[in-house]
Amino acid sequence: MSKPAIQMDRVSFSYDRSPVLEEVDLTIEAREFACIIGPNGGGKTTLLKLALGLLAPDKGTVKVFGGRPEEARVRI
C-alpha cells in the first residue's frame, strides 16, 4: 500500500494566539481528488499552506508522500 499524498494528524495552528485550525485530521490518498470548502476565514488557505510547508503547525504532524512538506512540495 502506498503512503498517503497528504496526511495531517491532530494539526493545530494559530495566528497571533488566534486559533485557526484545531486538532485537524486529514488524509488524502495518492491519485485522490479533494475539495476544501468553507466560509471566509475558515482556515482553507492556512490548511493548504501547511500542506505545502509554507507554515509549520503549532501542534501535530503534516506529512506529504511520507516526508516533510518542504521536501515534497515539487510533487504536489
mmCIF file of the N, C-alpha and C atoms, coordinates in Angstrom:
data_MODEL
# 
_entry.id   MODEL 
# 
loop_
_atom_site.group_PDB 
_atom_site.id 
_atom_site.type_symbol 
_atom_site.label_atom_id 
_atom_site.label_alt_id 
_atom_site.label_comp_id 
_atom_site.label_asym_id 
_atom_site.label_entity_id 
_atom_site.label_seq_id 
_atom_site.pdbx_PDB_ins_code 
_atom_site.Cartn_x 
_atom_site.Cartn_y 
_atom_site.Cartn_z 
_atom_site.occupancy 
_atom_site.B_iso_or_equiv 
_atom_site.pdbx_formal_charge 
_atom_site.auth_seq_id 
_atom_site.auth_comp_id 
_atom_site.auth_asym_id 
_atom_site.auth_atom_id 
_atom_site.pdbx_PDB_model_num 
ATOM 1   N N  . MET A 1 1  ? 0.848   -1.183 0.000  1.00 0.00 ? 1  MET A N  1 
ATOM 2   C CA . MET A 1 1  ? 0.000   0.000  0.000  1.00 0.00 ? 1  MET A CA 1 
ATOM 3   C C  . MET A 1 1  ? 0.891   1.243  0.000  1.00 0.00 ? 1  MET A C  1 
ATOM 4   N N  . SER A 1 2  ? 0.544   2.235  -0.817 1.00 0.00 ? 2  SER A N  1 
ATOM 5   C CA . SER A 1 2  ? 1.347   3.450  -0.900 1.00 0.00 ? 2  SER A CA 1 
ATOM 6   C C  . SER A 1 2  ? 1.020   4.400  0.252  1.00 0.00 ? 2  SER A C  1 
ATOM 7   N N  . LYS A 1 3  ? 1.934   5.325  0.482  1.00 0.00 ? 3  LYS A N  1 
ATOM 8   C CA . LYS A 1 3  ? 1.729   6.325  1.526  1.00 0.00 ? 3  LYS A CA 1 
ATOM 9   C C  . LYS A 1 3  ? 0.731   7.367  1.032  1.00 0.00 ? 3  LYS A C  1 
ATOM 10  N N  . PRO A 1 4  ? -0.036  7.951  1.953  1.00 0.00 ? 4  PRO A N  1 
ATOM 11  C CA . PRO A 1 4  ? -0.970  9.000  1.543  1.00 0.00 ? 4  PRO A CA 1 
ATOM 12  C C  . PRO A 1 4  ? -0.223  10.176 0.914  1.00 0.00 ? 4  PRO A C  1 
ATOM 13  N N  . ALA A 1 5  ? -0.864  10.849 -0.017 1.00 0.00 ? 5  ALA A N  1 
ATOM 14  C CA . ALA A 1 5  ? -0.263  12.042 -0.614 1.00 0.00 ? 5  ALA A CA 1 
ATOM 15  C C  . ALA A 1 5  ? -0.115  13.123 0.449  1.00 0.00 ? 5  ALA A C  1 
ATOM 16  N N  . ILE A 1 6  ? -1.158  13.325 1.236  1.00 0.00 ? 6  ILE A N  1 
ATOM 17  C CA . ILE A 1 6  ? -1.125  14.306 2.324  1.00 0.00 ? 6  ILE A CA 1 
ATOM 18  C C  . ILE A 1 6  ? -1.745  13.674 3.554  1.00 0.00 ? 6  ILE A C  1 
ATOM 19  N N  . GLN A 1 7  ? -1.049  13.793 4.675  1.00 0.00 ? 7  GLN A N  1 
ATOM 20  C CA . GLN A 1 7  ? -1.595  13.287 5.930  1.00 0.00 ? 7  GLN A CA 1 
ATOM 21  C C  . GLN A 1 7  ? -1.331  14.305 7.034  1.00 0.00 ? 7  GLN A C  1 
ATOM 22  N N  . MET A 1 8  ? -2.395  14.694 7.717  1.00 0.00 ? 8  MET A N  1 
ATOM 23  C CA . MET A 1 8  ? -2.305  15.596 8.861  1.00 0.00 ? 8  MET A CA 1 
ATOM 24  C C  . MET A 1 8  ? -2.900  14.881 10.063 1.00 0.00 ? 8  MET A C  1 
ATOM 25  N N  . ASP A 1 9  ? -2.162  14.903 11.146 1.00 0.00 ? 9  ASP A N  1 
ATOM 26  C CA . ASP A 1 9  ? -2.611  14.259 12.377 1.00 0.00 ? 9  ASP A CA 1 
ATOM 27  C C  . ASP A 1 9  ? -2.623  15.272 13.510 1.00 0.00 ? 9  ASP A C  1 
ATOM 28  N N  . ARG A 1 10 ? -3.827  15.558 14.003 1.00 0.00 ? 10 ARG A N  1 
ATOM 29  C CA . ARG A 1 10 ? -4.025  16.436 15.154 1.00 0.00 ? 10 ARG A CA 1 
ATOM 30  C C  . ARG A 1 10 ? -3.320  17.781 14.978 1.00 0.00 ? 10 ARG A C  1 
ATOM 31  N N  . VAL A 1 11 ? -3.486  18.380 13.812 1.00 0.00 ? 11 VAL A N  1 
ATOM 32  C CA . VAL A 1 11 ? -2.811  19.634 13.472 1.00 0.00 ? 11 VAL A CA 1 
ATOM 33  C C  . VAL A 1 11 ? -3.590  20.830 14.022 1.00 0.00 ? 11 VAL A C  1 
ATOM 34  N N  . SER A 1 12 ? -2.856  21.698 14.699 1.00 0.00 ? 12 SER A N  1 
ATOM 35  C CA . SER A 1 12 ? -3.413  22.956 15.194 1.00 0.00 ? 12 SER A CA 1 
ATOM 36  C C  . SER A 1 12 ? -2.513  24.094 14.725 1.00 0.00 ? 12 SER A C  1 
ATOM 37  N N  . PHE A 1 13 ? -3.126  25.244 14.452 1.00 0.00 ? 13 PHE A N  1 
ATOM 38  C CA . PHE A 1 13 ? -2.360  26.413 14.027 1.00 0.00 ? 13 PHE A CA 1 
ATOM 39  C C  . PHE A 1 13 ? -3.088  27.666 14.474 1.00 0.00 ? 13 PHE A C  1 
ATOM 40  N N  . SER A 1 14 ? -2.319  28.656 14.912 1.00 0.00 ? 14 SER A N  1 
ATOM 41  C CA . SER A 1 14 ? -2.870  29.943 15.340 1.00 0.00 ? 14 SER A CA 1 
ATOM 42  C C  . SER A 1 14 ? -2.071  31.076 14.718 1.00 0.00 ? 14 SER A C  1 
ATOM 43  N N  . TYR A 1 15 ? -2.754  32.170 14.434 1.00 0.00 ? 15 TYR A N  1 
ATOM 44  C CA . TYR A 1 15 ? -2.097  33.419 14.055 1.00 0.00 ? 15 TYR A CA 1 
ATOM 45  C C  . TYR A 1 15 ? -2.186  34.337 15.268 1.00 0.00 ? 15 TYR A C  1 
ATOM 46  N N  . ASP A 1 16 ? -1.054  34.742 15.800 1.00 0.00 ? 16 ASP A N  1 
ATOM 47  C CA . ASP A 1 16 ? -1.032  35.655 16.958 1.00 0.00 ? 16 ASP A CA 1 
ATOM 48  C C  . ASP A 1 16 ? -2.008  35.229 18.053 1.00 0.00 ? 16 ASP A C  1 
ATOM 49  N N  . ARG A 1 17 ? -1.940  33.991 18.436 1.00 0.00 ? 17 ARG A N  1 
ATOM 50  C CA . ARG A 1 17 ? -2.760  33.400 19.506 1.00 0.00 ? 17 ARG A CA 1 
ATOM 51  C C  . ARG A 1 17 ? -4.246  33.276 19.166 1.00 0.00 ? 17 ARG A C  1 
ATOM 52  N N  . SER A 1 18 ? -4.604  33.555 17.928 1.00 0.00 ? 18 SER A N  1 
ATOM 53  C CA . SER A 1 18 ? -5.991  33.349 17.490 1.00 0.00 ? 18 SER A CA 1 
ATOM 54  C C  . SER A 1 18 ? -6.055  32.020 16.747 1.00 0.00 ? 18 SER A C  1 
ATOM 55  N N  . PRO A 1 19 ? -6.693  31.006 17.342 1.00 0.00 ? 19 PRO A N  1 
ATOM 56  C CA . PRO A 1 19 ? -6.729  29.695 16.700 1.00 0.00 ? 19 PRO A CA 1 
ATOM 57  C C  . PRO A 1 19 ? -7.470  29.724 15.365 1.00 0.00 ? 19 PRO A C  1 
ATOM 58  N N  . VAL A 1 20 ? -6.855  29.082 14.377 1.00 0.00 ? 20 VAL A N  1 
ATOM 59  C CA . VAL A 1 20 ? -7.464  28.974 13.053 1.00 0.00 ? 20 VAL A CA 1 
ATOM 60  C C  . VAL A 1 20 ? -7.860  27.526 12.797 1.00 0.00 ? 20 VAL A C  1 
ATOM 61  N N  . LEU A 1 21 ? -6.968  26.600 13.126 1.00 0.00 ? 21 LEU A N  1 
ATOM 62  C CA . LEU A 1 21 ? -7.224  25.167 12.986 1.00 0.00 ? 21 LEU A CA 1 
ATOM 63  C C  . LEU A 1 21 ? -6.950  24.498 14.322 1.00 0.00 ? 21 LEU A C  1 
ATOM 64  N N  . GLU A 1 22 ? -7.822  23.596 14.735 1.00 0.00 ? 22 GLU A N  1 
ATOM 65  C CA . GLU A 1 22 ? -7.637  22.885 15.997 1.00 0.00 ? 22 GLU A CA 1 
ATOM 66  C C  . GLU A 1 22 ? -7.851  21.391 15.800 1.00 0.00 ? 22 GLU A C  1 
ATOM 67  N N  . GLU A 1 23 ? -6.807  20.615 16.098 1.00 0.00 ? 23 GLU A N  1 
ATOM 68  C CA . GLU A 1 23 ? -6.879  19.148 16.103 1.00 0.00 ? 23 GLU A CA 1 
ATOM 69  C C  . GLU A 1 23 ? -7.416  18.576 14.784 1.00 0.00 ? 23 GLU A C  1 
ATOM 70  N N  . VAL A 1 24 ? -6.925  19.064 13.663 1.00 0.00 ? 24 VAL A N  1 
ATOM 71  C CA . VAL A 1 24 ? -7.400  18.623 12.345 1.00 0.00 ? 24 VAL A CA 1 
ATOM 72  C C  . VAL A 1 24 ? -6.728  17.309 11.950 1.00 0.00 ? 24 VAL A C  1 
ATOM 73  N N  . ASP A 1 25 ? -7.530  16.344 11.551 1.00 0.00 ? 25 ASP A N  1 
ATOM 74  C CA . ASP A 1 25 ? -7.048  15.087 10.967 1.00 0.00 ? 25 ASP A CA 1 
ATOM 75  C C  . ASP A 1 25 ? -7.511  15.062 9.517  1.00 0.00 ? 25 ASP A C  1 
ATOM 76  N N  . LEU A 1 26 ? -6.573  14.797 8.609  1.00 0.00 ? 26 LEU A N  1 
ATOM 77  C CA . LEU A 1 26 ? -6.900  14.780 7.188  1.00 0.00 ? 26 LEU A CA 1 
ATOM 78  C C  . LEU A 1 26 ? -5.989  13.791 6.485  1.00 0.00 ? 26 LEU A C  1 
ATOM 79  N N  . THR A 1 27 ? -6.567  12.950 5.655  1.00 0.00 ? 27 THR A N  1 
ATOM 80  C CA . THR A 1 27 ? -5.782  12.036 4.823  1.00 0.00 ? 27 THR A CA 1 
ATOM 81  C C  . THR A 1 27 ? -6.310  12.116 3.403  1.00 0.00 ? 27 THR A C  1 
ATOM 82  N N  . ILE A 1 28 ? -5.407  12.402 2.477  1.00 0.00 ? 28 ILE A N  1 
ATOM 83  C CA . ILE A 1 28 ? -5.732  12.402 1.055  1.00 0.00 ? 28 ILE A CA 1 
ATOM 84  C C  . ILE A 1 28 ? -4.796  11.404 0.398  1.00 0.00 ? 28 ILE A C  1 
ATOM 85  N N  . GLU A 1 29 ? -5.375  10.364 -0.152 1.00 0.00 ? 29 GLU A N  1 
ATOM 86  C CA . GLU A 1 29 ? -4.579  9.313  -0.785 1.00 0.00 ? 29 GLU A CA 1 
ATOM 87  C C  . GLU A 1 29 ? -4.033  9.784  -2.134 1.00 0.00 ? 29 GLU A C  1 
ATOM 88  N N  . ALA A 1 30 ? -2.950  9.169  -2.565 1.00 0.00 ? 30 ALA A N  1 
ATOM 89  C CA . ALA A 1 30 ? -2.398  9.461  -3.884 1.00 0.00 ? 30 ALA A CA 1 
ATOM 90  C C  . ALA A 1 30 ? -3.462  9.182  -4.945 1.00 0.00 ? 30 ALA A C  1 
ATOM 91  N N  . ARG A 1 31 ? -3.517  10.010 -5.945 1.00 0.00 ? 31 ARG A N  1 
ATOM 92  C CA . ARG A 1 31 ? -4.465  9.917  -7.060 1.00 0.00 ? 31 ARG A CA 1 
ATOM 93  C C  . ARG A 1 31 ? -5.918  10.171 -6.646 1.00 0.00 ? 31 ARG A C  1 
ATOM 94  N N  . GLU A 1 32 ? -6.120  10.679 -5.456 1.00 0.00 ? 32 GLU A N  1 
ATOM 95  C CA . GLU A 1 32 ? -7.457  11.005 -4.972 1.00 0.00 ? 32 GLU A CA 1 
ATOM 96  C C  . GLU A 1 32 ? -7.677  12.505 -5.125 1.00 0.00 ? 32 GLU A C  1 
ATOM 97  N N  . PHE A 1 33 ? -8.886  12.906 -5.454 1.00 0.00 ? 33 PHE A N  1 
ATOM 98  C CA . PHE A 1 33 ? -9.231  14.313 -5.549 1.00 0.00 ? 33 PHE A CA 1 
ATOM 99  C C  . PHE A 1 33 ? -9.910  14.737 -4.253 1.00 0.00 ? 33 PHE A C  1 
ATOM 100 N N  . ALA A 1 34 ? -9.638  15.966 -3.828 1.00 0.00 ? 34 ALA A N  1 
ATOM 101 C CA . ALA A 1 34 ? -10.269 16.500 -2.626 1.00 0.00 ? 34 ALA A CA 1 
ATOM 102 C C  . ALA A 1 34 ? -10.666 17.947 -2.884 1.00 0.00 ? 34 ALA A C  1 
ATOM 103 N N  . CYS A 1 35 ? -11.714 18.368 -2.229 1.00 0.00 ? 35 CYS A N  1 
ATOM 104 C CA . CYS A 1 35 ? -12.192 19.741 -2.342 1.00 0.00 ? 35 CYS A CA 1 
ATOM 105 C C  . CYS A 1 35 ? -12.289 20.309 -0.930 1.00 0.00 ? 35 CYS A C  1 
ATOM 106 N N  . ILE A 1 36 ? -11.731 21.470 -0.733 1.00 0.00 ? 36 ILE A N  1 
ATOM 107 C CA . ILE A 1 36 ? -11.789 22.114 0.579  1.00 0.00 ? 36 ILE A CA 1 
ATOM 108 C C  . ILE A 1 36 ? -12.708 23.320 0.443  1.00 0.00 ? 36 ILE A C  1 
ATOM 109 N N  . ILE A 1 37 ? -13.818 23.272 1.151  1.00 0.00 ? 37 ILE A N  1 
ATOM 110 C CA . ILE A 1 37 ? -14.782 24.367 1.085  1.00 0.00 ? 37 ILE A CA 1 
ATOM 111 C C  . ILE A 1 37 ? -15.073 24.858 2.492  1.00 0.00 ? 37 ILE A C  1 
ATOM 112 N N  . GLY A 1 38 ? -15.497 26.098 2.591  1.00 0.00 ? 38 GLY A N  1 
ATOM 113 C CA . GLY A 1 38 ? -15.850 26.662 3.879  1.00 0.00 ? 38 GLY A CA 1 
ATOM 114 C C  . GLY A 1 38 ? -15.972 28.166 3.779  1.00 0.00 ? 38 GLY A C  1 
ATOM 115 N N  . PRO A 1 39 ? -16.377 28.795 4.869  1.00 0.00 ? 39 PRO A N  1 
ATOM 116 C CA . PRO A 1 39 ? -16.590 30.245 4.861  1.00 0.00 ? 39 PRO A CA 1 
ATOM 117 C C  . PRO A 1 39 ? -15.270 31.012 4.831  1.00 0.00 ? 39 PRO A C  1 
ATOM 118 N N  . ASN A 1 40 ? -15.363 32.307 4.513  1.00 0.00 ? 40 ASN A N  1 
ATOM 119 C CA . ASN A 1 40 ? -14.195 33.177 4.604  1.00 0.00 ? 40 ASN A CA 1 
ATOM 120 C C  . ASN A 1 40 ? -13.640 33.115 6.023  1.00 0.00 ? 40 ASN A C  1 
ATOM 121 N N  . GLY A 1 41 ? -12.336 33.018 6.136  1.00 0.00 ? 41 GLY A N  1 
ATOM 122 C CA . GLY A 1 41 ? -11.710 32.963 7.451  1.00 0.00 ? 41 GLY A CA 1 
ATOM 123 C C  . GLY A 1 41 ? -11.804 31.608 8.114  1.00 0.00 ? 41 GLY A C  1 
ATOM 124 N N  . GLY A 1 42 ? -12.207 30.594 7.367  1.00 0.00 ? 42 GLY A N  1 
ATOM 125 C CA . GLY A 1 42 ? -12.395 29.263 7.936  1.00 0.00 ? 42 GLY A CA 1 
ATOM 126 C C  . GLY A 1 42 ? -11.139 28.412 8.019  1.00 0.00 ? 42 GLY A C  1 
ATOM 127 N N  . GLY A 1 43 ? -10.021 28.879 7.455  1.00 0.00 ? 43 GLY A N  1 
ATOM 128 C CA . GLY A 1 43 ? -8.770  28.139 7.558  1.00 0.00 ? 43 GLY A CA 1 
ATOM 129 C C  . GLY A 1 43 ? -8.371  27.356 6.318  1.00 0.00 ? 43 GLY A C  1 
ATOM 130 N N  . LYS A 1 44 ? -9.083  27.549 5.212  1.00 0.00 ? 44 LYS A N  1 
ATOM 131 C CA . LYS A 1 44 ? -8.780  26.786 3.987  1.00 0.00 ? 44 LYS A CA 1 
ATOM 132 C C  . LYS A 1 44 ? -7.377  27.078 3.465  1.00 0.00 ? 44 LYS A C  1 
ATOM 133 N N  . THR A 1 45 ? -7.034  28.342 3.333  1.00 0.00 ? 45 THR A N  1 
ATOM 134 C CA . THR A 1 45 ? -5.712  28.717 2.829  1.00 0.00 ? 45 THR A CA 1 
ATOM 135 C C  . THR A 1 45 ? -4.628  28.295 3.802  1.00 0.00 ? 45 THR A C  1 
ATOM 136 N N  . THR A 1 46 ? -4.879  28.438 5.081  1.00 0.00 ? 46 THR A N  1 
ATOM 137 C CA . THR A 1 46 ? -3.909  28.012 6.090  1.00 0.00 ? 46 THR A CA 1 
ATOM 138 C C  . THR A 1 46 ? -3.658  26.516 5.986  1.00 0.00 ? 46 THR A C  1 
ATOM 139 N N  . LEU A 1 47 ? -4.700  25.742 5.782  1.00 0.00 ? 47 LEU A N  1 
ATOM 140 C CA . LEU A 1 47 ? -4.564  24.296 5.620  1.00 0.00 ? 47 LEU A CA 1 
ATOM 141 C C  . LEU A 1 47 ? -3.658  23.965 4.435  1.00 0.00 ? 47 LEU A C  1 
ATOM 142 N N  . LEU A 1 48 ? -3.865  24.648 3.315  1.00 0.00 ? 48 LEU A N  1 
ATOM 143 C CA . LEU A 1 48 ? -3.038  24.414 2.131  1.00 0.00 ? 48 LEU A CA 1 
ATOM 144 C C  . LEU A 1 48 ? -1.598  24.868 2.351  1.00 0.00 ? 48 LEU A C  1 
ATOM 145 N N  . LYS A 1 49 ? -1.405  25.984 3.045  1.00 0.00 ? 49 LYS A N  1 
ATOM 146 C CA . LYS A 1 49 ? -0.043  26.451 3.338  1.00 0.00 ? 49 LYS A CA 1 
ATOM 147 C C  . LYS A 1 49 ? 0.695   25.464 4.239  1.00 0.00 ? 49 LYS A C  1 
ATOM 148 N N  . LEU A 1 50 ? -0.016  24.837 5.151  1.00 0.00 ? 50 LEU A N  1 
ATOM 149 C CA . LEU A 1 50 ? 0.594   23.797 5.987  1.00 0.00 ? 50 LEU A CA 1 
ATOM 150 C C  . LEU A 1 50 ? 0.995   22.595 5.138  1.00 0.00 ? 50 LEU A C  1 
ATOM 151 N N  . ALA A 1 51 ? 0.135   22.206 4.207  1.00 0.00 ? 51 ALA A N  1 
ATOM 152 C CA . ALA A 1 51 ? 0.433   21.062 3.336  1.00 0.00 ? 51 ALA A CA 1 
ATOM 153 C C  . ALA A 1 51 ? 1.623   21.341 2.428  1.00 0.00 ? 51 ALA A C  1 
ATOM 154 N N  . LEU A 1 52 ? 1.824   22.598 2.061  1.00 0.00 ? 52 LEU A N  1 
ATOM 155 C CA . LEU A 1 52 ? 2.945   22.974 1.197  1.00 0.00 ? 52 LEU A CA 1 
ATOM 156 C C  . LEU A 1 52 ? 4.230   23.246 1.974  1.00 0.00 ? 52 LEU A C  1 
ATOM 157 N N  . GLY A 1 53 ? 4.128   23.271 3.300  1.00 0.00 ? 53 GLY A N  1 
ATOM 158 C CA . GLY A 1 53 ? 5.306   23.556 4.105  1.00 0.00 ? 53 GLY A CA 1 
ATOM 159 C C  . GLY A 1 53 ? 5.627   25.034 4.197  1.00 0.00 ? 53 GLY A C  1 
ATOM 160 N N  . LEU A 1 54 ? 4.688   25.883 3.807  1.00 0.00 ? 54 LEU A N  1 
ATOM 161 C CA . LEU A 1 54 ? 4.897   27.324 3.913  1.00 0.00 ? 54 LEU A CA 1 
ATOM 162 C C  . LEU A 1 54 ? 4.666   27.809 5.337  1.00 0.00 ? 54 LEU A C  1 
ATOM 163 N N  . LEU A 1 55 ? 3.905   27.048 6.105  1.00 0.00 ? 55 LEU A N  1 
ATOM 164 C CA . LEU A 1 55 ? 3.686   27.295 7.528  1.00 0.00 ? 55 LEU A CA 1 
ATOM 165 C C  . LEU A 1 55 ? 3.977   26.003 8.279  1.00 0.00 ? 55 LEU A C  1 
ATOM 166 N N  . ALA A 1 56 ? 4.367   26.133 9.531  1.00 0.00 ? 56 ALA A N  1 
ATOM 167 C CA . ALA A 1 56 ? 4.583   24.965 10.391 1.00 0.00 ? 56 ALA A CA 1 
ATOM 168 C C  . ALA A 1 56 ? 3.458   24.912 11.427 1.00 0.00 ? 56 ALA A C  1 
ATOM 169 N N  . PRO A 1 57 ? 2.927   23.732 11.706 1.00 0.00 ? 57 PRO A N  1 
ATOM 170 C CA . PRO A 1 57 ? 1.840   23.643 12.691 1.00 0.00 ? 57 PRO A CA 1 
ATOM 171 C C  . PRO A 1 57 ? 2.336   23.943 14.101 1.00 0.00 ? 57 PRO A C  1 
ATOM 172 N N  . ASP A 1 58 ? 1.445   24.494 14.924 1.00 0.00 ? 58 ASP A N  1 
ATOM 173 C CA . ASP A 1 58 ? 1.760   24.688 16.341 1.00 0.00 ? 58 ASP A CA 1 
ATOM 174 C C  . ASP A 1 58 ? 1.812   23.337 17.043 1.00 0.00 ? 58 ASP A C  1 
ATOM 175 N N  . LYS A 1 59 ? 0.925   22.443 16.641 1.00 0.00 ? 59 LYS A N  1 
ATOM 176 C CA . LYS A 1 59 ? 0.853   21.080 17.184 1.00 0.00 ? 59 LYS A CA 1 
ATOM 177 C C  . LYS A 1 59 ? 0.531   20.134 16.046 1.00 0.00 ? 59 LYS A C  1 
ATOM 178 N N  . GLY A 1 60 ? 0.859   18.877 16.244 1.00 0.00 ? 60 GLY A N  1 
ATOM 179 C CA . GLY A 1 60 ? 0.517   17.855 15.272 1.00 0.00 ? 60 GLY A CA 1 
ATOM 180 C C  . GLY A 1 60 ? 1.584   17.679 14.208 1.00 0.00 ? 60 GLY A C  1 
ATOM 181 N N  . THR A 1 61 ? 1.286   16.783 13.259 1.00 0.00 ? 61 THR A N  1 
ATOM 182 C CA . THR A 1 61 ? 2.244   16.487 12.198 1.00 0.00 ? 61 THR A CA 1 
ATOM 183 C C  . THR A 1 61 ? 1.588   16.596 10.829 1.00 0.00 ? 61 THR A C  1 
ATOM 184 N N  . VAL A 1 62 ? 2.401   17.026 9.876  1.00 0.00 ? 62 VAL A N  1 
ATOM 185 C CA . VAL A 1 62 ? 1.989   17.101 8.479  1.00 0.00 ? 62 VAL A CA 1 
ATOM 186 C C  . VAL A 1 62 ? 3.007   16.308 7.676  1.00 0.00 ? 62 VAL A C  1 
ATOM 187 N N  . LYS A 1 63 ? 2.526   15.360 6.884  1.00 0.00 ? 63 LYS A N  1 
ATOM 188 C CA . LYS A 1 63 ? 3.402   14.581 6.013  1.00 0.00 ? 63 LYS A CA 1 
ATOM 189 C C  . LYS A 1 63 ? 2.852   14.617 4.596  1.00 0.00 ? 63 LYS A C  1 
ATOM 190 N N  . VAL A 1 64 ? 3.760   14.743 3.652  1.00 0.00 ? 64 VAL A N  1 
ATOM 191 C CA . VAL A 1 64 ? 3.403   14.720 2.238  1.00 0.00 ? 64 VAL A CA 1 
ATOM 192 C C  . VAL A 1 64 ? 4.229   13.618 1.594  1.00 0.00 ? 64 VAL A C  1 
ATOM 193 N N  . PHE A 1 65 ? 3.557   12.633 1.040  1.00 0.00 ? 65 PHE A N  1 
ATOM 194 C CA . PHE A 1 65 ? 4.214   11.438 0.497  1.00 0.00 ? 65 PHE A CA 1 
ATOM 195 C C  . PHE A 1 65 ? 5.165   10.822 1.529  1.00 0.00 ? 65 PHE A C  1 
ATOM 196 N N  . GLY A 1 66 ? 4.770   10.850 2.813  1.00 0.00 ? 66 GLY A N  1 
ATOM 197 C CA . GLY A 1 66 ? 5.525   10.222 3.885  1.00 0.00 ? 66 GLY A CA 1 
ATOM 198 C C  . GLY A 1 66 ? 6.670   11.036 4.437  1.00 0.00 ? 66 GLY A C  1 
ATOM 199 N N  . GLY A 1 67 ? 6.906   12.222 3.907  1.00 0.00 ? 67 GLY A N  1 
ATOM 200 C CA . GLY A 1 67 ? 8.024   13.050 4.364  1.00 0.00 ? 67 GLY A CA 1 
ATOM 201 C C  . GLY A 1 67 ? 7.582   14.453 4.728  1.00 0.00 ? 67 GLY A C  1 
ATOM 202 N N  . ARG A 1 68 ? 8.564   15.306 4.937  1.00 0.00 ? 68 ARG A N  1 
ATOM 203 C CA . ARG A 1 68 ? 8.284   16.699 5.280  1.00 0.00 ? 68 ARG A CA 1 
ATOM 204 C C  . ARG A 1 68 ? 7.698   17.428 4.069  1.00 0.00 ? 68 ARG A C  1 
ATOM 205 N N  . PRO A 1 69 ? 6.732   18.306 4.296  1.00 0.00 ? 69 PRO A N  1 
ATOM 206 C CA . PRO A 1 69 ? 6.106   19.014 3.181  1.00 0.00 ? 69 PRO A CA 1 
ATOM 207 C C  . PRO A 1 69 ? 7.102   19.809 2.336  1.00 0.00 ? 69 PRO A C  1 
ATOM 208 N N  . GLU A 1 70 ? 8.099   20.407 2.973  1.00 0.00 ? 70 GLU A N  1 
ATOM 209 C CA . GLU A 1 70 ? 9.078   21.213 2.244  1.00 0.00 ? 70 GLU A CA 1 
ATOM 210 C C  . GLU A 1 70 ? 9.822   20.380 1.206  1.00 0.00 ? 70 GLU A C  1 
ATOM 211 N N  . GLU A 1 71 ? 10.064  19.129 1.535  1.00 0.00 ? 71 GLU A N  1 
ATOM 212 C CA . GLU A 1 71 ? 10.816  18.249 0.643  1.00 0.00 ? 71 GLU A CA 1 
ATOM 213 C C  . GLU A 1 71 ? 9.951   17.721 -0.501 1.00 0.00 ? 71 GLU A C  1 
ATOM 214 N N  . ALA A 1 72 ? 8.663   17.599 -0.263 1.00 0.00 ? 72 ALA A N  1 
ATOM 215 C CA . ALA A 1 72 ? 7.766   17.008 -1.262 1.00 0.00 ? 72 ALA A CA 1 
ATOM 216 C C  . ALA A 1 72 ? 7.002   18.055 -2.066 1.00 0.00 ? 72 ALA A C  1 
ATOM 217 N N  . ARG A 1 73 ? 7.214   19.314 -1.780 1.00 0.00 ? 73 ARG A N  1 
ATOM 218 C CA . ARG A 1 73 ? 6.444   20.397 -2.401 1.00 0.00 ? 73 ARG A CA 1 
ATOM 219 C C  . ARG A 1 73 ? 6.405   20.300 -3.924 1.00 0.00 ? 73 ARG A C  1 
ATOM 220 N N  . VAL A 1 74 ? 7.495   19.909 -4.536 1.00 0.00 ? 74 VAL A N  1 
ATOM 221 C CA . VAL A 1 74 ? 7.549   19.852 -6.003 1.00 0.00 ? 74 VAL A CA 1 
ATOM 222 C C  . VAL A 1 74 ? 6.666   18.750 -6.577 1.00 0.00 ? 74 VAL A C  1 
ATOM 223 N N  . ARG A 1 75 ? 6.236   17.791 -5.761 1.00 0.00 ? 75 ARG A N  1 
ATOM 224 C CA . ARG A 1 75 ? 5.406   16.681 -6.234 1.00 0.00 ? 75 ARG A CA 1 
ATOM 225 C C  . ARG A 1 75 ? 3.914   16.967 -6.135 1.00 0.00 ? 75 ARG A C  1 
ATOM 226 N N  . ILE A 1 76 ? 3.545   18.067 -5.509 1.00 0.00 ? 76 ILE A N  1 
ATOM 227 C CA . ILE A 1 76 ? 2.120   18.374 -5.307 1.00 0.00 ? 76 ILE A CA 1 
ATOM 228 C C  . ILE A 1 76 ? 1.587   19.102 -6.529 1.00 0.00 ? 76 ILE A C  1 
# 
